[in-house]
Amino acid sequence: MELFERSAAVVIRSPLSHRRIFRRASKLVGIWILLRAFASGCTAMTGVEAVSNGVGVFKEPKVKNALWTLTVIVVLLAALLGGIAYLTRVFQIGANAPGSPGLSECSFRN
């Protein structure tokens, strides 16, 4: 408990501690969002793999039904990718310069 009290006293005394804490927390949240997006993408690919591995469960004609299901999944993924690409063009969303805050693009827009 004494270690916590000492570290809390150091944090309270430091005038820039809130900025440091916020900066560290925002980096951790950014990493978490990136990993979450990666995991969601992996889940989509697992869905394709699940269809491929489960061909034996489909109704007859099994191969034709599995092919149709995979085609639907691929078309939906392509439509989502195309929609995201379109929205980035329409709203002019792009990478920021290194070191600039992420929300600066929204705040300086006319």
Number of C-alpha atoms within 10 A of each C-alpha: 5 7 8 9 10 11 11 11 11 12 15 12 10 10 10 10 13 12 10 13 12 11 12 12 12 12 12 12 12 12 12 12 12 12 12 12 12 11 12 12 12 12 12 13 12 12 14 17 12 11 17 15 11 12 15 12 10 14 11 10 8 14 14 13 14 21 14 12 16 17 13 12 17 13 12 12 13 12 12 12 12 12 12 12 12 12 12 12 11 9 8 10 12 9 8 12 8 7 6 9 9 12 9 10 14 9 8 7 6 4
